[in-house]
Amino acid sequence: MAEISRSELGKLDLPTAVGITDVEHLSSYNWIEATSPTIVVPGSPALWTPPSGSVRVPKDSGLVYTDQNTARHPDSPLEPLFRALYITQPSFDISSVDVVTDRNNLRKLLSFVEPGAEGDALQPFTIEVEVYKNTALFSRIGTSSTEFIQPGEFRGFGHQFEKVYTRHQINGSTGHHRIVSYRFGGMKFIVRHETDGYVGDNMTPYPSAIEDSHADGLSGVFESLSITSKPGSSDSHSASSKLVVRREGVTVPLSHTLEVKTRAIHRHLSIQDIAPQIWLSQTPKLVRAYHQKGTFKEPKVEDVASDIERWQEKDQAKLKTFAALIRKVLDIAKRCDNKATVRYVRDGDKLVISPLRGDKVLPGALYLKWEMRPSLPNTVQETPAAPTQSSQMNQLRSGLRIQVGETTRALTRTHRPCPGMAA
């Protein structure tokens, strides 16, 4: 077991300067209501379609997802990320990545560096870390993935606001997730996050750019595209998995995505309050919607990219410590037999990192992606009736077969205390 107390953060080996660079949109998908867990790739965020004038919105109630990936696919919440990634980027070199994570995990670690940076007291949390080759997979664990707001409870208007001010582009959609990559602190990250919506030029959706590696550079106004589902012909799943993957939707440029925040009119939301969240996902647009007892005046879409850049420059001390903390966590996890939990403990105000035994976080065949070479040709291979290990590798290389649902095997070896740490 290892511990990192807040008082020790100043002793970490800090980089000279940090900032997010080389941002790239990799893939996206929507969860949809279906009898089996189903994602749509690339899907589409909801389109920002605000009504004119002041609008009264009902308060939030009923079922709310706090972590839809875990709620809908608890066997492997990270699997949808990788399935979507390899549909849109069949030859992606995963071995070049240092960290694969949800944005939420990074927000928690950043909050440990500076509690209250986002306006809330730091709550206990647990992150599972699995290191495969040199890539760390961060998973959210130990928290509820859904909430149910009772009729008599008041939890704000955020979810109902989005229903009124945006329009789903995918039938049955219950949430859109983006997958981006960037470099920070000398490390390459893949970060998944939920996107509230997007804006188009003259509110016109963008056509599918799934084959276009420069989708984020699109600038013109495109004709409207009707998004239709083609069940059966576009669905793919395996008898050994509950996850179904469907290919449909549009690829919306990252530059058009937005974050929505609602507040009572007397609670101003500053850029400082929201900066960590949208900085970690590189979301460039923000809607700060203020209400008086549920009645919203016309909200505006703000381009906050320059504000976030200034925040990054101003808070270098915090971000250097954040980068050093992630490196420290990775180093300790590797010494914990490549699988550990990171827990924030209020008593002592510290992170406790402990060895972990348990199942792998991904289906078995996805780990073969670390063995692939990016330069290999992307060709279709014939599959024999009884697949061999070699034929399974060829199917993965082709990038054209959507394999979903290999059996996950449990880790049975005994874990030792992290070398150099107290048992």
C-alpha positions as CSV (number, residue, x, y, z in Angstrom):
1,M,0.0,0.0,0.0
2,A,1.2,3.5,-0.8
3,E,-0.1,6.9,0.3
4,I,0.1,10.4,-1.2
5,S,-1.0,13.1,1.2
6,R,-1.9,16.6,0.1
7,S,1.0,18.0,2.1
8,E,3.4,15.8,0.0
9,L,2.3,17.2,-3.4
10,G,4.9,19.9,-3.2
11,K,7.6,17.3,-3.1
12,L,6.7,15.7,-6.5
13,D,9.0,16.2,-9.4
14,L,7.2,18.9,-11.4
15,P,7.6,19.6,-15.1
16,T,8.7,23.0,-16.2
17,A,5.5,23.9,-18.1
18,V,2.3,22.1,-19.0
19,G,-0.6,22.5,-21.4
20,I,-2.9,20.4,-23.5
21,T,-1.7,20.1,-27.1
22,D,-2.3,17.9,-30.2
23,V,-6.0,17.7,-29.6
24,E,-7.8,15.2,-31.9
25,H,-11.3,13.9,-32.1
26,L,-11.1,10.1,-32.4
27,S,-14.7,8.8,-32.2
28,S,-18.1,9.1,-30.7
29,Y,-21.2,7.1,-29.9
30,N,-24.7,7.3,-28.4
31,W,-26.3,5.0,-26.0
32,I,-29.9,4.2,-27.1
33,E,-32.9,2.5,-25.5
34,A,-32.9,-1.1,-26.5
35,T,-33.6,-4.6,-25.2
36,S,-29.8,-5.2,-25.2
37,P,-27.1,-2.6,-24.4
38,T,-26.7,-0.8,-27.7
39,I,-24.4,1.9,-28.9
40,V,-24.6,3.8,-32.2
41,V,-21.3,4.9,-33.8
42,P,-20.6,7.7,-34.5
43,G,-24.0,8.8,-33.3
44,S,-24.6,12.5,-32.8
45,P,-24.9,15.0,-30.0
46,A,-28.2,16.7,-29.5
47,L,-28.6,19.8,-31.7
48,W,-28.9,23.2,-29.9
49,T,-32.4,24.4,-30.9
50,P,-33.4,27.1,-28.3
51,P,-37.0,28.4,-28.3
52,S,-37.4,32.1,-28.4
53,G,-38.2,34.3,-25.4
54,S,-38.5,33.2,-21.8
55,V,-39.5,29.6,-21.2
56,R,-40.7,27.8,-18.0
57,V,-39.0,24.4,-17.6
58,P,-40.3,21.7,-15.2
59,K,-37.9,20.5,-12.4
60,D,-35.9,17.4,-12.9
61,S,-37.5,14.1,-11.8
62,G,-37.3,10.4,-12.3
63,L,-34.3,8.3,-13.4
64,V,-31.0,10.1,-14.0
65,Y,-27.8,8.5,-15.3
66,T,-24.7,9.6,-13.5
67,D,-22.5,7.0,-15.3
68,Q,-24.4,5.5,-18.2
69,N,-21.5,3.3,-19.4
70,T,-21.5,1.4,-16.1
71,A,-25.3,1.4,-15.8
72,R,-25.8,-0.1,-19.3
73,H,-22.7,-2.2,-19.6
74,P,-21.4,-3.1,-16.1
75,D,-19.3,-6.1,-17.4
76,S,-16.9,-3.7,-19.1
77,P,-17.7,0.1,-19.0
78,L,-14.6,0.9,-21.0
79,E,-15.5,-1.6,-23.8
80,P,-17.8,0.9,-25.7
81,L,-15.0,3.4,-25.9
82,F,-12.7,0.9,-27.6
83,R,-15.4,-0.5,-29.9
84,A,-16.2,2.9,-31.2
85,L,-12.6,3.8,-31.5
86,Y,-11.7,0.9,-33.7
87,I,-14.7,1.4,-35.9
88,T,-13.7,4.9,-36.8
89,Q,-9.9,4.4,-36.4
90,P,-9.2,0.7,-37.3
91,S,-5.4,1.2,-37.3
92,F,-5.2,3.4,-34.2
93,D,-1.9,2.7,-32.4
94,I,-3.1,2.2,-28.8
95,S,0.4,1.4,-27.7
96,S,1.3,5.1,-28.1
97,V,-1.2,6.0,-25.4
98,D,-0.2,6.5,-21.7
99,V,-3.7,6.9,-20.1
100,V,-7.2,5.9,-21.2
101,T,-9.9,7.3,-18.9
102,D,-13.2,9.0,-18.4
103,R,-13.0,12.8,-17.8
104,N,-14.6,12.2,-14.4
105,N,-11.5,10.4,-13.1
106,L,-9.3,13.3,-14.1
107,R,-11.6,15.8,-12.5
108,K,-11.4,13.9,-9.2
109,L,-7.6,13.8,-9.3
110,L,-7.4,17.5,-10.2
111,S,-9.8,18.3,-7.3
112,F,-7.4,16.5,-5.0
113,V,-4.6,18.9,-6.1
114,E,-6.9,21.9,-5.4
115,P,-10.1,21.1,-3.4
116,G,-13.0,23.3,-4.1
117,A,-11.8,24.4,-7.5
118,E,-15.1,23.5,-9.0
119,G,-17.2,24.8,-6.1
120,D,-17.7,21.6,-4.2
121,A,-16.0,19.9,-1.3
122,L,-13.9,16.9,-2.3
123,Q,-15.9,13.7,-1.7
124,P,-14.3,10.2,-1.3
125,F,-13.7,8.4,-4.6
126,T,-12.1,5.3,-5.9
127,I,-10.4,4.8,-9.3
128,E,-9.3,1.4,-10.5
129,V,-6.1,1.4,-12.5
130,E,-5.0,-1.4,-14.8
131,V,-1.7,-1.1,-16.7
132,Y,-1.3,-3.2,-19.8
133,K,2.0,-2.8,-21.6
134,N,2.6,0.9,-20.9
135,T,-1.0,2.0,-21.1
136,A,-3.0,2.7,-17.9
137,L,-6.7,2.1,-18.0
138,F,-8.6,4.2,-15.5
139,S,-12.1,2.9,-14.4
140,R,-14.7,4.5,-12.2
141,I,-15.8,2.2,-9.4
142,G,-17.8,2.2,-6.2
143,T,-20.3,4.9,-7.1
144,S,-23.9,4.7,-8.1
145,S,-24.4,4.9,-11.9
146,T,-28.0,6.1,-11.6
147,E,-30.2,8.3,-9.4
148,F,-33.9,8.5,-9.0
149,I,-35.3,11.9,-8.2
150,Q,-38.5,11.5,-6.2
151,P,-41.5,13.8,-7.0
152,G,-41.0,15.8,-3.8
153,E,-37.3,16.3,-4.3
154,F,-35.7,19.4,-5.9
155,R,-32.5,18.7,-7.8
156,G,-32.5,21.6,-10.2
157,F,-33.6,21.9,-13.9
158,G,-30.6,20.8,-15.9
159,H,-31.9,17.6,-17.5
160,Q,-35.3,19.1,-18.3
161,F,-33.6,22.2,-19.7
162,E,-31.7,20.1,-22.2
163,K,-34.8,18.3,-23.3
164,V,-36.4,21.7,-24.1
165,Y,-33.4,23.5,-25.6
166,T,-31.9,20.6,-27.7
167,R,-33.2,18.1,-30.2
168,H,-32.0,14.5,-30.4
169,Q,-30.5,13.5,-33.8
170,I,-30.5,9.7,-33.0
171,N,-33.8,8.0,-32.3
172,G,-33.9,6.6,-28.8
173,S,-30.7,8.3,-27.7
174,T,-30.1,8.6,-24.0
175,G,-26.7,10.3,-24.2
176,H,-23.8,11.1,-26.5
177,H,-20.1,10.3,-25.6
178,R,-17.1,11.8,-27.3
179,I,-13.6,10.3,-27.4
180,V,-10.7,12.7,-27.8
181,S,-6.9,12.4,-27.5
182,Y,-4.3,14.9,-26.5
183,R,-0.9,15.3,-25.0
184,F,-0.4,16.7,-21.5
185,G,2.6,16.7,-19.1
186,G,4.6,14.6,-21.5
187,M,1.8,11.9,-21.7
188,K,-0.7,11.0,-24.3
189,F,-4.3,10.7,-23.1
190,I,-7.5,9.2,-24.5
191,V,-10.4,10.9,-22.7
192,R,-14.1,9.9,-22.9
193,H,-16.8,12.4,-21.8
194,E,-20.5,13.0,-22.3
195,T,-21.4,15.9,-24.6
196,D,-24.5,18.0,-23.9
197,G,-25.0,19.2,-27.5
198,Y,-23.6,21.0,-30.5
199,V,-24.3,24.0,-32.7
200,G,-24.2,24.0,-36.5
201,D,-23.8,26.9,-38.9
202,N,-27.3,28.3,-39.2
203,M,-28.4,25.3,-37.0
204,T,-27.6,22.9,-39.9
205,P,-26.3,19.4,-38.9
206,Y,-23.1,18.2,-40.4
207,P,-23.0,15.1,-42.7
208,S,-21.2,12.0,-41.7
209,A,-17.4,12.4,-41.9
210,I,-16.6,9.0,-40.5
211,E,-14.1,8.3,-43.3
212,D,-12.6,11.9,-43.1
213,S,-9.6,12.1,-40.8
214,H,-9.8,15.9,-40.9
215,A,-13.5,16.1,-39.7
216,D,-12.6,18.8,-37.1
217,G,-11.5,21.1,-40.0
218,L,-14.9,21.2,-41.7
219,S,-16.0,24.8,-42.0
220,G,-18.8,25.2,-44.6
221,V,-22.5,25.0,-44.3
222,F,-23.8,21.6,-45.3
223,E,-27.2,20.4,-46.4
224,S,-29.4,18.9,-43.7
225,L,-29.0,15.2,-43.3
226,S,-31.8,12.9,-42.2
227,I,-30.4,10.4,-39.7
228,T,-32.1,7.1,-40.0
229,S,-31.6,3.8,-38.2
230,K,-31.1,0.6,-40.2
231,P,-31.5,-2.2,-37.7
232,G,-30.4,-5.6,-38.7
233,S,-28.1,-4.6,-41.6
234,S,-26.0,-2.4,-39.3
235,D,-26.2,-4.1,-36.0
236,S,-23.4,-6.4,-34.8
237,H,-23.0,-8.5,-31.7
238,S,-21.7,-11.8,-30.4
239,A,-23.4,-14.5,-28.4
240,S,-20.8,-14.1,-25.7
241,S,-21.5,-10.3,-25.2
242,K,-24.4,-8.2,-24.2
243,L,-23.1,-5.2,-26.2
244,V,-24.6,-4.4,-29.6
245,V,-22.9,-1.9,-31.9
246,R,-24.8,-0.1,-34.7
247,R,-23.1,2.1,-37.2
248,E,-25.2,5.3,-38.0
249,G,-25.2,9.0,-37.3
250,V,-23.0,11.9,-38.1
251,T,-19.5,13.0,-37.0
252,V,-19.8,16.5,-35.6
253,P,-16.6,18.6,-35.4
254,L,-15.2,19.0,-31.8
255,S,-15.2,22.7,-32.4
256,H,-19.0,22.8,-32.4
257,T,-19.7,20.9,-29.2
258,L,-21.0,22.6,-26.1
259,E,-21.4,22.2,-22.4
260,V,-24.7,23.3,-20.7
261,K,-24.9,24.6,-17.2
262,T,-28.0,25.8,-15.4
263,R,-28.1,28.0,-12.4
264,A,-30.5,30.1,-10.3
265,I,-30.2,33.7,-11.4
266,H,-28.5,34.7,-8.1
267,R,-25.8,32.1,-8.5
268,H,-23.3,33.3,-11.0
269,L,-21.2,30.7,-12.7
270,S,-17.7,31.9,-13.4
271,I,-15.2,30.5,-15.9
272,Q,-13.0,29.6,-13.0
273,D,-15.8,27.3,-11.7
274,I,-16.3,25.4,-14.9
275,A,-12.8,25.6,-16.5
276,P,-11.4,22.3,-15.2
277,Q,-14.3,20.3,-16.6
278,I,-14.3,21.8,-20.1
279,W,-10.5,22.1,-20.2
280,L,-10.2,18.3,-19.6
281,S,-12.5,17.5,-22.6
282,Q,-11.4,20.6,-24.7
283,T,-15.1,21.5,-25.2
284,P,-15.0,25.0,-26.8
285,K,-18.5,26.3,-26.3
286,L,-20.6,26.9,-23.1
287,V,-24.2,27.7,-22.3
288,R,-24.7,29.4,-18.9
289,A,-28.5,29.3,-18.5
290,Y,-29.9,31.3,-15.6
291,H,-33.4,30.9,-14.3
292,Q,-35.8,32.4,-11.8
293,K,-37.9,29.6,-10.2
294,G,-37.6,27.5,-13.4
295,T,-38.2,30.3,-15.9
296,F,-35.2,30.8,-18.2
297,K,-34.4,33.9,-20.2
298,E,-32.9,33.4,-23.7
299,P,-29.5,31.7,-23.0
300,K,-26.5,32.4,-25.3
301,V,-23.9,30.1,-26.7
302,E,-20.4,31.4,-25.7
303,D,-17.1,30.5,-27.3
304,V,-14.9,30.1,-24.3
305,A,-11.8,28.6,-25.9
306,S,-9.7,31.7,-25.3
307,D,-10.9,31.9,-21.7
308,I,-9.9,28.3,-21.1
309,E,-6.5,29.0,-22.6
310,R,-5.9,31.9,-20.3
311,W,-7.0,29.8,-17.3
312,Q,-4.5,27.2,-18.3
313,E,-1.7,29.8,-18.4
314,K,-2.8,31.3,-15.1
315,D,-3.0,28.0,-13.2
316,Q,0.3,26.5,-14.2
317,A,1.3,25.7,-10.6
318,K,-1.8,23.6,-10.1
319,L,-1.6,21.9,-13.5
320,K,2.1,21.0,-13.1
321,T,1.3,19.3,-9.8
322,F,-1.6,17.5,-11.5
323,A,0.7,16.2,-14.2
324,A,3.2,15.1,-11.6
325,L,0.5,13.4,-9.6
326,I,-0.7,11.3,-12.5
327,R,2.8,10.2,-13.2
328,K,3.2,9.2,-9.6
329,V,0.0,7.2,-9.6
330,L,1.1,5.4,-12.8
331,D,4.5,4.6,-11.3
332,I,3.0,3.1,-8.1
333,A,0.4,1.2,-10.1
334,K,3.1,-0.5,-12.2
335,R,4.9,-1.5,-9.0
336,C,1.6,-2.9,-7.7
337,D,1.7,-5.8,-10.2
338,N,0.0,-3.4,-12.8
339,K,-3.4,-3.4,-11.1
340,A,-4.4,-1.1,-8.2
341,T,-7.1,1.0,-6.7
342,V,-6.6,4.7,-6.0
343,R,-8.9,5.9,-3.1
344,Y,-9.3,9.4,-1.7
345,V,-9.6,9.1,2.1
346,R,-10.8,12.2,4.0
347,D,-9.2,11.0,7.2
348,G,-5.7,12.2,6.5
349,D,-6.6,14.0,3.3
350,K,-4.7,11.5,1.2
351,L,-4.7,9.1,-1.7
352,V,-4.3,5.5,-0.8
353,I,-3.0,3.2,-3.6
354,S,-3.5,-0.5,-3.0
355,P,-2.8,-3.7,-5.1
356,L,-6.0,-5.2,-6.6
357,R,-7.0,-8.6,-7.7
358,G,-9.9,-9.1,-10.0
359,D,-11.1,-9.3,-13.6
360,K,-9.5,-7.6,-16.5
361,V,-11.3,-4.4,-17.5
362,L,-11.6,-5.2,-21.2
363,P,-12.7,-8.3,-23.2
364,G,-9.7,-10.5,-24.1
365,A,-9.4,-9.8,-27.8
366,L,-9.1,-6.1,-27.3
367,Y,-5.8,-6.6,-25.6
368,L,-4.5,-7.9,-29.0
369,K,-4.7,-4.4,-30.3
370,W,-1.5,-3.6,-28.3
371,E,0.3,-6.2,-30.4
372,M,-0.7,-4.7,-33.8
373,R,1.6,-2.5,-35.8
374,P,0.0,0.7,-37.3
375,S,1.7,0.1,-40.6
376,L,0.0,-3.2,-41.3
377,P,-2.3,-3.1,-44.3
378,N,-6.0,-3.0,-43.6
379,T,-7.2,-5.9,-45.6
380,V,-10.2,-8.3,-45.3
381,Q,-9.3,-11.8,-44.3
382,E,-11.4,-14.9,-44.9
383,T,-12.5,-16.6,-41.6
384,P,-12.6,-20.4,-41.4
385,A,-15.6,-22.1,-39.8
386,A,-13.5,-22.9,-36.7
387,P,-11.5,-19.7,-36.0
388,T,-7.9,-20.2,-35.0
389,Q,-5.9,-17.7,-32.9
390,S,-4.2,-16.5,-36.1
391,S,-7.5,-15.9,-37.9
392,Q,-8.9,-14.0,-34.9
393,M,-5.9,-11.7,-35.1
394,N,-6.5,-11.2,-38.9
395,Q,-10.1,-10.2,-38.1
396,L,-9.0,-7.6,-35.7
397,R,-6.5,-6.3,-38.3
398,S,-9.1,-5.9,-40.9
399,G,-11.0,-3.3,-39.0
400,L,-14.1,-4.3,-40.9
401,R,-15.5,-7.0,-38.6
402,I,-17.1,-5.6,-35.5
403,Q,-16.3,-8.3,-32.9
404,V,-18.2,-7.7,-29.6
405,G,-18.0,-9.8,-26.5
406,E,-15.1,-12.0,-25.8
407,T,-15.1,-13.7,-22.4
408,T,-13.2,-11.8,-19.7
409,R,-10.9,-14.0,-17.7
410,A,-10.3,-13.4,-14.0
411,L,-6.8,-12.7,-12.7
412,T,-5.9,-15.5,-10.4
413,R,-2.3,-14.7,-9.4
414,T,-1.6,-13.5,-5.9
415,H,-0.8,-9.8,-5.6
416,R,2.1,-8.6,-3.5
417,P,2.3,-5.3,-1.7
418,C,3.8,-2.6,-3.9
419,P,7.6,-2.9,-3.8
420,G,9.1,-0.4,-1.4
421,M,5.7,0.3,0.2
422,A,4.3,-0.7,3.6
423,A,2.3,-3.9,3.6
